[in-house]
């Protein structure tokens, strides 16, 4: 197949002029155009990818900043805002009299708020309210005023607060009661409404919790033996003021303002950090300052250590010189004694003091010359 293709091309263009002047330049131009188009397409694809990546990073940063601002406000709200209210049922107790059906003692109750833990927030004012559901019976209408007392105690049963407040049912004339009864009779018949009044008694208007003595128990007493009631409940309601009052009564507005403020400060910190870390000149200057500081420390350390090193070197040189001199003196003495013995052996005659002294002087002169020849450097150092 390849041979046939070559044969056909040779038959069409035996001299190769068409291939040389037309086919090859056309192929070259075509390949150049293809390379340019491909490079431009690759550049466009790279720019599109980079654009998409940047947009994705920007969107991720924006979402992260918004969620961070929302989370900061939510965490602040959870830590700063206490629970709005705490409600506990009050189960009244009393002793009945055998002669009559009325109680012989005042109704009283013990309410346990918590078990040795902090229920109320320290520094926050609370209202302590006792709600009494009283039926509109003839006995309650004739009762008039009565007293309600409460005691606040901590986990050690220490008294932290005591208060008594007076209360009574709302007065309504017989005509108003009759009209309201006739108007609401269908509801009364169907059981959707009852004839009773809820009497709220505010025992403490601004009770403040103490950190060392948290309240765990409340003792309630109604000082009336003729009172009739359905249920009694204890409500502890937070009395907000200032920022807490705004956050509780206008939650949407406060959330918008707080989140916007968080966004502003987070963006400022983010932009300053980006500008600071994008410019590396400060890092280079810091490295230069660190290098200069290390050089000065090394130079000062070498200056401080130089006198000690010099003194140690001098002591070592002196010790070596003295040791070498002592060794030379020992060698000289040993050599002199050996020479004396040799001379005495050679003479073999009686001891002549003059001869011995001359021999000693001669030997000492020879040894001194040999020492000078062997240690000229040590002598020069000793002279210096």
C-alpha positions, 0 to 999 in steps of 0.5 A: 500500500505504501509502495503504491502510494509512493508510485502514484505520487512519483507519477504525478510529480516525478521531479518533486517540484510540487511537493517542494514548492506547494505541498510542504509550504501548505502543510507548514502553514497549516501546522502553524495555524493549528498550533496558534489556534491550539495555544490560544484555546489552551490560554483561554481554557487556562484563563477560564479555569483560573477565573472559575477557581478565583470565583470559587475561592471568593465565594467560599471566603464570603460564605465562610465570613458570613457564617463566622459572623453569624456564629459569633453572634449566636455564641454571644447570644447564648452566653450573654442572654440567660433563660427568660423564665423558669416555671415550677409547680407548687404543691401546697400542703396543710393539716385538716381539722377534725371538727371542721372541713377547713385547714387548721394550718396555712397552706405551704410548699417546698419547691426544689429549683435545682440540685446544687448547680447554678440555675439563675445568671449572676448579676441578672435581676429576676422577678419571683411571682406566685400565680394562684388560680382561685375559683369565684366561689362565695368563700373566696369572694368573702375572703378579702385580702391575704398574705403570701410569703416566700423564702429563698435558700441555697444548697446549705439551707441558708436563708438568702431572701425572704418576702411577703406580699398581700393579694386579693381577687379582682372585685366585680359587681353582681351585675357585671358577674351576672352579665358575663355569666349569661354572655359566656354561658355557652363556653361554660357549658361546653367546658371551654372556659371556667369561672376562676381568676388567676391572682399573680403575687410578685414576691421579689421585684428584683432578686439578684443571684449570688455566685457563692450562694446559688438558690436551689430551694424556695419555700412558699406559704399562703397565710390564710386558712379559708382560701380556696384555689385550684393550682399554684405555680412559681414563675421566675422571670428575668427582668432585662435592662439595657442591651439584653432588653434590646436583644430580647424585644427587638431580636431581628434588628439586634441580629442584623446590627450585630452580624453587620458589625461582625462582618465589618470587623472580620473583613477589615482583619481579613483585608489587612492580613491579606495585604500584610502577607501578600507583600514579602518585603517585611519578611525580607527585612525581618530576615536581614535584621535577624542576621545582623542581630546574630552576627552582633551576638557572635562578635560580642561573644568572641570578644568576651571569650578572647581574653580567657582563651588567650590566658589559657593559651599562655598558661598552656605555652608556659606549662609546655615550656617549663615542662620541656625545660625541666625535661632537658635539665633532667636529661642533662643531669643524667648525661653528666652523671653517665659521662662522669662514670665513664671518665672515672672508669677510663682513668682508673687512678686515684680521684683528682678533684681538679681533674673532676672539676675540669671534666665537669666544666667541659661536659656542661659546656658541651651539653649547653651547646647541644641544647642550644642547637636542639631548642633554638625556638624555645630559647627565643620564646623564653627571651621574649 
